[in-house]
Amino acid sequence: MSAERHSSLAIHSTGAADPHELMQRSQVVRSSKIAAAVVVALLLAGGARTVLSQSQKMDQLKADVQARSQIYVKTTVIQNREAGQTVALPGSLQGYVQSPIYARVPGYVKRWHKDIGSRVRKGEVLAELETPETEEQLSQAIAARQQAAASLELAKSTEARWVALRAKDAVSQQEVDEKRSNSTQAMANLAAAEANMQRLKQLSNFKSLVSPTDGVITRRNVDTGDLVDAGAAGGLARALFVVTQTDPLRLYVNVPQTYAQQVKSGQTVTVTQAELRGQKFQGKLARTSASIDPLTRSMQVEISLPNKEGLLLPGAFVQVDLPLQTKATLTIPNNALIIRAGGIKVAVVDADKRVKLQVVTLGRNLGEQVEVTSGLQSGARLVLNPPDALSDGDQVNFAPDAPKDATPKDPASTPAAQKDKP
């Protein structure tokens, strides 16, 4: 077999080798080694990248698991504070003085001078009555008094004559005593007639109805020619006029028994009316009933309310903000309470961020806050909205505060959601 044949079959010839051919062979071997080295390097780089990626994923997974296993809570630190609680109570305004005016004598309304809404002064005439019966009775009483006076004069002169006759021993002492008794009876009859006449004169003065106080006419129930009776007729008759003093006003409020001990005379209160938006009126607690009504379990208090401008009207429905006496109290938010079988508890976080479930005793419910009478000390850090699975000894972390301008986003648009998409 020739050398060409050996060369084509890549069989080494036993003969002498050509230098050029040997150089070509060495170049082929070197290229093969380089290619093999590059392939090995690429394989090693790919394997290292895979190992590094898997390691990073494992670290991220461990971090995620550790983060999810931690409990994040929101907390608050409680402090003793002066409880400036205010109780809102309803009430109706009343005139400080409300005077219903009735007729003192029967008669007819001759004329009236003041109508509703008129401001009157004390002693001002509101209406005039015609009282013919009373006038006739007065005339009769005057005549009866004159008759009694004449009888008394006769009795005295008779007594004087009989005393003179007794001095001459012309009559008996018994007869003198009888004349003296007649004189005494005549004197008593004159006094009775005088008293009856004065009574009727006083009644005749009530023909004019006058205002008993300064105020406003809030009611007029008569007109000219009306027949009126004397007095209130057992409370069934209507008042002819009602005079109301509107400055100051009087306000009665029923304070529940829970707050009765914290209300004292002299406190300043705030009164508001729904129709007078933005306006507040300051009044003073004038007095209390100092007792609890067994039917309503409340204490009645009286409030004096100045009304110089006349903005508030008697009979209006108002709301009274009644401040209670301040005292140092320990209050916590309602959302810190844990209600379980063992009683009412709170989750207290210590300096090592570990939870301790503490039993507490509650006092008054103040709306969003509740008083704690025992079981807590000032400065304790409490968990707000504690999860149901929270128990003693749990390690917690403090949740960061959400930014004020944060707005809820679509969960599908978050980076984590985009990364999890295939």
C-alpha positions as CSV (number, residue, x, y, z in Angstrom):
1,M,0.0,0.0,0.0
2,S,1.4,3.4,-0.9
3,A,1.9,6.4,1.3
4,E,-1.0,8.2,-0.3
5,R,-3.3,5.4,0.6
6,H,-2.0,5.5,4.2
7,S,-2.6,9.2,4.3
8,S,-6.2,9.0,3.0
9,L,-6.9,6.3,5.6
10,A,-5.3,8.3,8.4
11,I,-2.9,5.4,9.0
12,H,0.6,6.2,10.0
13,S,3.0,5.2,7.5
14,T,6.0,3.2,8.6
15,G,8.2,5.3,6.3
16,A,9.7,8.6,6.9
17,A,7.2,11.4,7.8
18,D,6.9,14.6,5.9
19,P,7.6,17.7,8.2
20,H,4.8,19.7,6.7
21,E,2.4,16.9,7.4
22,L,3.6,16.7,10.9
23,M,3.0,20.4,11.4
24,Q,-0.6,20.1,10.2
25,R,-1.2,17.2,12.5
26,S,0.1,19.1,15.5
27,Q,-2.2,22.1,14.6
28,V,-5.2,19.8,14.5
29,V,-4.4,18.3,17.8
30,R,-3.9,21.8,19.3
31,S,-7.2,23.0,17.9
32,S,-9.0,19.9,19.3
33,K,-7.5,20.5,22.8
34,I,-8.6,24.2,22.7
35,A,-12.1,23.3,21.6
36,A,-12.3,20.7,24.3
37,A,-11.1,23.2,26.9
38,V,-13.7,25.8,25.7
39,V,-16.4,23.2,25.9
40,V,-15.4,22.2,29.4
41,A,-15.1,25.8,30.5
42,L,-18.6,26.5,29.2
43,L,-20.0,23.4,30.9
44,L,-18.3,24.5,34.2
45,A,-19.6,28.1,33.8
46,G,-23.1,26.8,33.2
47,G,-22.9,24.5,36.1
48,A,-21.6,27.2,38.4
49,R,-24.4,29.6,37.2
50,T,-27.0,26.9,37.9
51,V,-25.5,26.3,41.4
52,L,-25.4,30.0,42.1
53,S,-28.9,30.6,41.0
54,Q,-30.2,27.7,43.0
55,S,-28.3,29.0,46.1
56,Q,-29.8,32.5,45.6
57,K,-33.3,31.0,45.3
58,M,-32.8,28.9,48.4
59,D,-31.6,32.0,50.3
60,Q,-34.6,34.0,49.0
61,L,-37.0,31.1,49.9
62,K,-35.5,31.0,53.4
63,A,-35.9,34.7,53.8
64,D,-39.5,34.6,52.6
65,V,-40.3,31.7,54.9
66,Q,-38.7,33.6,57.8
67,A,-40.5,36.8,57.0
68,R,-43.9,35.1,56.7
69,S,-43.3,33.2,59.9
70,Q,-42.9,36.5,61.8
71,I,-45.9,38.2,63.4
72,Y,-46.2,41.9,62.7
73,V,-48.5,43.8,65.0
74,K,-49.5,47.4,65.5
75,T,-49.1,48.6,69.1
76,T,-49.9,51.6,71.3
77,V,-48.4,52.9,74.6
78,I,-51.1,53.7,77.2
79,Q,-50.7,56.6,79.6
80,N,-52.7,58.0,82.5
81,R,-54.5,61.1,81.4
82,E,-57.0,63.6,82.7
83,A,-60.4,62.3,81.4
84,G,-62.1,65.3,79.9
85,Q,-65.2,63.3,79.1
86,T,-68.4,65.1,77.9
87,V,-71.9,63.7,78.0
88,A,-74.4,64.8,75.4
89,L,-77.9,65.0,76.8
90,P,-81.2,66.3,75.2
91,G,-83.4,68.9,76.8
92,S,-86.1,71.5,76.2
93,L,-85.7,75.2,76.9
94,Q,-88.1,76.9,79.2
95,G,-88.6,80.5,80.3
96,Y,-86.9,81.3,83.5
97,V,-90.3,82.5,84.7
98,Q,-93.5,81.4,83.0
99,S,-96.6,83.1,84.4
100,P,-100.1,82.0,83.3
101,I,-102.5,84.8,84.1
102,Y,-106.1,84.0,85.1
103,A,-109.0,86.2,85.9
104,R,-109.4,86.9,89.7
105,V,-113.1,87.9,89.3
106,P,-115.8,86.7,86.9
107,G,-116.8,89.1,84.1
108,Y,-116.5,90.0,80.5
109,V,-113.4,91.1,78.6
110,K,-113.8,94.8,77.9
111,R,-110.6,95.2,75.9
112,W,-107.1,93.8,75.6
113,H,-103.9,95.8,75.1
114,K,-101.1,93.3,74.4
115,D,-100.9,90.5,71.9
116,I,-98.4,87.6,71.4
117,G,-94.8,88.6,70.9
118,S,-95.3,91.9,72.8
119,R,-92.6,92.7,75.4
120,V,-94.1,93.9,78.6
121,R,-92.8,95.3,81.9
122,K,-93.9,94.3,85.3
123,G,-97.2,95.9,86.3
124,E,-98.2,96.8,82.7
125,V,-101.9,96.3,81.9
126,L,-102.7,93.5,79.5
127,A,-106.5,93.6,79.5
128,E,-109.5,95.1,81.2
129,L,-112.6,93.3,82.5
130,E,-116.2,94.4,83.2
131,T,-117.3,92.9,86.5
132,P,-121.0,94.0,87.2
133,E,-121.6,91.3,89.8
134,T,-118.5,92.3,91.8
135,E,-119.4,95.9,91.6
136,E,-122.9,95.2,93.0
137,Q,-121.5,93.1,95.8
138,L,-119.1,95.9,96.6
139,S,-122.1,98.4,96.8
140,Q,-123.9,96.0,99.1
141,A,-120.9,95.6,101.3
142,I,-120.5,99.4,101.6
143,A,-124.2,99.6,102.7
144,A,-123.7,96.8,105.2
145,R,-120.8,98.6,106.7
146,Q,-122.7,101.8,107.1
147,Q,-125.5,99.8,108.7
148,A,-123.1,98.2,111.1
149,A,-121.5,101.5,111.9
150,A,-125.0,103.0,112.8
151,S,-125.8,100.0,115.0
152,L,-122.5,100.4,116.8
153,E,-123.1,104.1,117.5
154,L,-126.6,103.3,118.9
155,A,-125.2,100.4,121.0
156,K,-122.5,102.7,122.5
157,S,-124.9,105.5,123.4
158,T,-127.3,102.9,125.0
159,E,-124.5,101.5,127.0
160,A,-123.5,104.9,128.2
161,R,-127.1,105.7,129.4
162,W,-127.5,102.4,131.2
163,V,-124.2,102.9,132.9
164,A,-125.4,106.3,134.2
165,L,-128.7,104.7,135.4
166,R,-126.7,102.0,137.2
167,A,-124.8,104.7,139.0
168,K,-128.2,105.9,140.4
169,D,-129.1,102.3,141.1
170,A,-132.1,102.7,138.8
171,V,-131.3,99.5,136.8
172,S,-129.7,96.2,137.6
173,Q,-126.1,95.2,136.8
174,Q,-127.4,92.4,134.6
175,E,-129.1,94.9,132.3
176,V,-126.0,97.0,132.1
177,D,-123.9,94.0,131.1
178,E,-126.4,93.1,128.4
179,K,-126.1,96.6,126.9
180,R,-122.3,96.4,127.1
181,S,-122.5,93.0,125.2
182,N,-124.7,94.6,122.5
183,S,-122.1,97.3,122.0
184,T,-119.3,94.7,121.7
185,Q,-121.4,92.7,119.2
186,A,-122.1,95.9,117.2
187,M,-118.3,96.6,117.1
188,A,-117.6,93.1,115.8
189,N,-120.3,93.4,113.1
190,L,-118.7,96.7,111.9
191,A,-115.3,95.0,111.7
192,A,-116.8,92.1,109.7
193,A,-118.6,94.5,107.3
194,E,-115.4,96.5,107.0
195,A,-113.4,93.4,106.1
196,N,-116.0,92.3,103.5
197,M,-116.0,95.7,101.9
198,Q,-112.2,95.8,101.7
199,R,-112.2,92.3,100.2
200,L,-114.5,93.3,97.4
201,K,-112.6,96.5,96.8
202,Q,-109.5,94.3,96.3
203,L,-111.4,92.1,93.9
204,S,-112.6,95.1,92.0
205,N,-108.9,96.1,91.5
206,F,-108.5,92.8,89.5
207,K,-110.6,94.2,86.7
208,S,-107.3,95.1,85.2
209,L,-105.0,92.2,84.3
210,V,-101.4,93.2,84.8
211,S,-98.1,91.5,84.0
212,P,-96.4,90.0,87.1
213,T,-92.9,90.1,85.6
214,D,-90.9,91.5,82.7
215,G,-91.1,89.2,79.6
216,V,-92.9,88.4,76.4
217,I,-96.5,87.5,75.8
218,T,-96.3,83.9,74.5
219,R,-100.0,83.1,74.6
220,R,-103.3,85.1,74.4
221,N,-106.5,83.1,74.7
222,V,-109.1,85.8,75.1
223,D,-110.9,88.3,72.9
224,T,-113.2,91.2,73.5
225,G,-116.5,90.2,74.9
226,D,-115.4,86.8,76.2
227,L,-117.0,85.6,79.4
228,V,-114.3,84.6,81.9
229,D,-114.5,82.8,85.3
230,A,-112.5,83.5,88.4
231,G,-109.4,81.4,89.0
232,A,-108.1,78.3,87.1
233,A,-111.2,76.3,87.8
234,G,-109.3,73.3,89.1
235,G,-106.7,73.6,86.4
236,L,-109.2,73.0,83.6
237,A,-109.6,76.7,82.5
238,R,-107.2,78.2,80.0
239,A,-104.9,81.0,81.0
240,L,-105.9,84.3,79.6
241,F,-102.3,85.3,79.0
242,V,-98.9,83.6,79.4
243,V,-96.0,85.9,80.2
244,T,-92.5,84.3,79.7
245,Q,-89.2,85.7,80.9
246,T,-86.7,84.8,78.1
247,D,-83.5,86.1,79.6
248,P,-82.2,84.0,81.1
249,L,-83.7,80.7,80.1
250,R,-84.1,77.6,82.2
251,L,-83.2,74.1,81.1
252,Y,-83.8,70.9,82.9
253,V,-81.8,67.8,82.0
254,N,-81.9,64.2,83.4
255,V,-78.4,62.9,84.0
256,P,-78.1,59.1,84.1
257,Q,-77.1,57.5,87.4
258,T,-73.8,56.5,85.9
259,Y,-72.6,60.1,85.7
260,A,-74.6,61.6,88.6
261,Q,-71.7,61.6,91.0
262,Q,-69.5,63.6,88.6
263,V,-72.0,66.5,88.1
264,K,-71.7,69.5,90.5
265,S,-73.4,72.9,90.7
266,G,-71.4,75.7,89.1
267,Q,-70.1,73.7,86.1
268,T,-70.1,75.4,82.7
269,V,-72.0,73.6,80.0
270,T,-72.3,74.1,76.2
271,V,-75.8,74.2,74.6
272,T,-76.3,73.7,70.9
273,Q,-79.4,73.7,68.6
274,A,-79.5,71.9,65.3
275,E,-81.2,74.8,63.6
276,L,-78.4,77.2,64.7
277,R,-75.5,75.5,63.1
278,G,-72.0,76.6,64.2
279,Q,-73.3,78.5,67.3
280,K,-72.7,77.4,70.8
281,F,-74.2,78.9,74.0
282,Q,-72.5,78.8,77.4
283,G,-74.7,78.1,80.4
284,K,-74.1,77.3,84.1
285,L,-75.4,74.3,86.1
286,A,-77.4,76.1,88.7
287,R,-78.5,73.3,91.0
288,T,-79.2,69.5,91.1
289,S,-82.0,67.6,92.7
290,A,-79.3,65.6,94.7
291,S,-81.4,62.5,94.4
292,I,-82.0,59.7,91.9
293,D,-85.5,59.2,90.4
294,P,-86.3,55.5,91.1
295,L,-88.4,55.3,87.9
296,T,-85.8,56.7,85.4
297,R,-82.6,56.1,87.4
298,S,-81.5,59.6,86.6
299,M,-80.9,62.9,88.5
300,Q,-82.5,66.1,87.4
301,V,-80.3,69.2,87.0
302,E,-81.2,72.8,86.3
303,I,-79.1,74.9,83.9
304,S,-79.3,78.7,83.7
305,L,-78.7,79.9,80.1
306,P,-78.2,83.6,79.2
307,N,-80.2,84.7,76.2
308,K,-79.6,88.5,75.8
309,E,-79.8,88.4,72.0
310,G,-83.0,86.3,72.1
311,L,-81.7,83.7,69.6
312,L,-83.0,80.8,71.7
313,L,-86.7,80.3,72.0
314,P,-88.6,78.7,74.9
315,G,-89.8,75.3,74.1
316,A,-86.9,74.6,71.6
317,F,-85.2,71.2,71.6
318,V,-81.5,71.5,72.3
319,Q,-78.5,69.3,73.1
320,V,-76.4,69.9,76.3
321,D,-72.7,68.9,76.4
322,L,-72.2,68.3,80.1
323,P,-68.6,68.0,81.1
324,L,-67.8,65.6,83.9
325,Q,-65.4,66.2,86.7
326,T,-61.9,65.3,85.5
327,K,-59.9,62.6,87.2
328,A,-56.8,60.6,86.3
329,T,-57.9,57.4,84.5
330,L,-56.2,54.7,82.5
331,T,-58.1,54.2,79.2
332,I,-57.3,51.8,76.3
333,P,-58.8,51.5,72.8
334,N,-61.6,49.0,72.4
335,N,-59.7,47.2,69.6
336,A,-57.0,46.1,72.1
337,L,-59.4,43.8,74.0
338,I,-59.3,40.1,73.7
339,I,-62.4,38.3,74.8
340,R,-61.8,34.7,75.5
341,A,-63.0,31.9,77.8
342,G,-60.5,33.0,80.5
343,G,-62.0,36.5,80.7
344,I,-61.2,39.9,79.1
345,K,-57.5,40.2,78.3
346,V,-55.0,42.4,76.5
347,A,-51.8,41.5,74.7
348,V,-48.9,43.3,76.5
349,V,-45.5,43.5,74.6
350,D,-42.4,43.5,76.7
351,A,-38.9,44.9,75.9
352,D,-37.9,41.7,74.2
353,K,-41.0,42.0,71.9
354,R,-42.6,39.0,73.5
355,V,-46.4,38.8,74.2
356,K,-48.0,38.3,77.5
357,L,-51.8,38.0,77.7
358,Q,-52.9,40.0,80.7
359,V,-56.4,39.8,82.4
360,V,-57.9,43.3,83.0
361,T,-60.9,44.7,84.8
362,L,-62.9,47.2,82.9
363,G,-64.7,50.3,84.1
364,R,-66.9,52.7,82.0
365,N,-67.3,52.4,78.3
366,L,-66.4,55.7,76.8
367,G,-67.2,54.9,73.2
368,E,-63.9,54.2,71.3
369,Q,-62.1,54.0,74.6
370,V,-62.7,52.0,77.8
371,E,-61.5,52.5,81.3
372,V,-59.3,49.9,83.0
373,T,-59.6,49.7,86.7
374,S,-57.0,47.0,87.4
375,G,-54.6,44.7,85.6
376,L,-52.5,47.3,83.7
377,Q,-49.9,50.0,84.5
378,S,-49.3,53.2,82.8
379,G,-46.6,52.9,80.0
380,A,-47.6,49.4,78.9
381,R,-47.4,48.7,75.2
382,L,-50.6,46.9,73.9
383,V,-51.2,45.1,70.6
384,L,-54.0,46.6,68.6
385,N,-56.4,44.3,66.7
386,P,-54.6,41.2,68.1
387,P,-54.9,38.1,65.9
388,D,-56.9,35.1,67.2
389,A,-53.8,32.8,67.1
390,L,-51.8,35.1,69.4
391,S,-50.7,33.4,72.6
392,D,-48.3,33.9,75.5
393,G,-44.6,34.0,74.6
394,D,-45.1,34.7,70.9
395,Q,-42.3,36.8,69.3
396,V,-43.7,39.8,67.4
397,N,-42.4,42.6,65.3
398,F,-43.8,46.1,65.0
399,A,-45.6,46.7,61.7
400,P,-44.4,49.9,59.9
401,D,-46.9,52.7,59.6
402,A,-48.7,52.9,56.2
403,P,-48.0,56.1,54.3
404,K,-50.9,58.6,54.6
405,D,-51.2,59.0,50.8
406,A,-51.1,55.3,50.1
407,T,-53.9,54.0,47.9
408,P,-54.9,50.4,47.4
409,K,-53.6,48.8,44.3
410,D,-54.8,45.9,42.2
411,P,-53.0,42.8,43.5
412,A,-52.5,41.5,39.9
413,S,-50.4,44.6,39.1
414,T,-47.8,44.2,41.9
415,P,-44.2,43.2,41.0
416,A,-44.6,39.9,42.9
417,A,-47.7,39.0,40.9
418,Q,-45.9,39.8,37.7
419,K,-42.9,37.7,38.6
420,D,-45.1,34.7,39.4
421,K,-46.8,34.8,36.0
422,P,-45.6,32.1,33.7
